[in-house]
Amino acid sequence: MSNKKHRYAGKRPHELTMAERADRIVRTGEITIKDLRANYERGRADGIAWGYDAAYGSLMIALHNEFGFGRERLARLAMATADVQINYLTNDEVYRQLVAETGLDLPTMRTYIDNAGL
């Protein structure tokens, strides 16, 4: 028995690490390395998109509920946000500009909110 087979012996699929599961399905021919990488990247991109959608959606709901932003105003906000993302190359640039223009520092705000129990 090879070391890999021995390492997997007696383990159920959900007990394997992600690397062990990937190795097993590639080794058994269930999927190619190319397909595995493509599926991983697609899942990663979908996860990132889902996170952004949830964050934007939460912000838009808050702006609607707290300040009465309507559909058109929220659409303009989405377009302006996309413009900022295109024009600033890094998160660091966005954060520096946010502090310069508004005085708000997101990590500091998170700490403030956590400590205030809000």
Buried (B, 14 or more C-beta within 10 A) or exposed (E): EEEEEEBBEEEEEEEBEEEBBBBBBBEEEEBEEEEBEEEEEEEEEEEEEEEEEEEBEEBBEEBBEEEEBEEEBBEEBEEEEEEEEEEBEEEEEBBEEBEEEEEEBEEEEEEEEEEEEE
